[in-house]
Amino acid sequence: MRMCRHHGYRGLAKAHPGQVQAPPLKPGKGAAPEDLARWEAARKAQSSQRICVEHANAEHKQWRPLQRYIGRREYYDETHLAIAALVSDRAAER
């Protein structure tokens, strides 16, 4: 799979249509201004939808145990779920 520059794998979006959304392809050098404006609007719309998910994912990584997990691999899921519960509780308080 080829990695897209900023937003994950384009191949992943092809393999899972309707579940994964790849960023819109940038128009070529000779594209009409309307095409560039349409691309920019689509890119901004996707970015606006994605930012809340990215912030939620980043909040987990602010917890020290997940920054550099050095525990046993089989306990990672349990650790991550415990921190997810703490993040959820903290978000509910806001």
C-alpha positions as CSV (number, residue, x, y, z in Angstrom):
1,M,0.0,0.0,0.0
2,R,1.2,3.5,-0.8
3,M,1.1,5.9,2.0
4,C,-0.8,9.1,1.3
5,R,1.1,12.2,2.3
6,H,-1.1,13.4,5.2
7,H,-4.0,11.2,5.9
8,G,-3.4,7.5,6.0
9,Y,-3.5,4.9,3.2
10,R,-5.2,5.4,-0.1
11,G,-5.2,1.6,-0.5
12,L,-7.0,1.2,2.8
13,A,-9.8,3.3,1.4
14,K,-10.0,1.2,-1.7
15,A,-10.0,-2.0,0.3
16,H,-12.8,-0.8,2.6
17,P,-15.1,1.5,0.7
18,G,-17.6,3.3,2.8
19,Q,-15.6,2.7,6.0
20,V,-12.3,4.5,5.3
21,Q,-12.2,7.9,3.5
22,A,-9.1,8.9,1.7
23,P,-8.4,12.6,1.1
24,P,-9.5,13.9,-2.3
25,L,-6.9,13.8,-5.1
26,K,-5.3,17.2,-5.8
27,P,-6.0,18.4,-9.3
28,G,-3.1,18.6,-11.7
29,K,-1.0,21.7,-12.6
30,G,-3.2,22.9,-15.4
31,A,-6.5,22.4,-13.6
32,A,-9.3,25.0,-13.9
33,P,-9.8,27.4,-11.0
34,E,-13.2,25.8,-10.4
35,D,-11.6,22.4,-10.0
36,L,-9.1,23.8,-7.5
37,A,-11.9,25.5,-5.5
38,R,-13.9,22.3,-5.5
39,W,-10.9,20.3,-4.3
40,E,-10.1,22.8,-1.5
41,A,-13.7,22.7,-0.3
42,A,-13.7,18.9,-0.3
43,R,-10.4,18.8,1.6
44,K,-11.6,21.3,4.2
45,A,-14.9,19.4,4.7
46,Q,-13.0,16.2,5.3
47,S,-10.5,17.9,7.6
48,S,-13.4,19.4,9.7
49,Q,-14.9,15.9,10.1
50,R,-11.6,14.3,11.0
51,I,-10.3,16.8,13.5
52,C,-12.5,15.8,16.4
53,V,-11.4,12.1,15.9
54,E,-7.8,13.1,15.8
55,H,-8.2,15.1,19.0
56,A,-9.8,12.2,20.7
57,N,-7.0,9.9,19.7
58,A,-4.4,12.4,20.8
59,E,-6.0,12.7,24.3
60,H,-5.2,9.0,25.0
61,K,-1.5,9.6,24.1
62,Q,-1.2,12.4,26.7
63,W,-1.4,9.7,29.4
64,R,2.1,8.7,30.5
65,P,1.5,4.9,30.4
66,L,0.7,5.0,26.7
67,Q,3.4,7.4,25.6
68,R,6.1,4.7,25.9
69,Y,4.4,1.5,26.7
70,I,7.0,-0.9,28.0
71,G,4.8,-3.5,29.6
72,R,4.0,-6.9,28.3
73,R,2.2,-7.0,24.9
74,E,-0.6,-9.1,26.2
75,Y,-1.6,-6.4,28.8
76,Y,-1.6,-3.5,26.4
77,D,-5.3,-3.9,25.6
78,E,-6.2,-3.8,29.2
79,T,-4.1,-0.7,29.9
80,H,-5.5,1.1,26.9
81,L,-9.1,0.3,27.9
82,A,-8.4,1.5,31.4
83,I,-7.0,4.8,30.1
84,A,-9.9,5.1,27.6
85,A,-12.3,4.9,30.6
86,L,-10.4,7.6,32.4
87,V,-10.4,9.8,29.3
88,S,-14.1,9.2,28.9
89,D,-14.9,10.0,32.5
90,R,-12.8,13.2,32.2
91,A,-14.6,14.2,29.0
92,A,-18.0,13.6,30.7
93,E,-17.1,16.1,33.5
94,R,-16.5,18.9,31.0
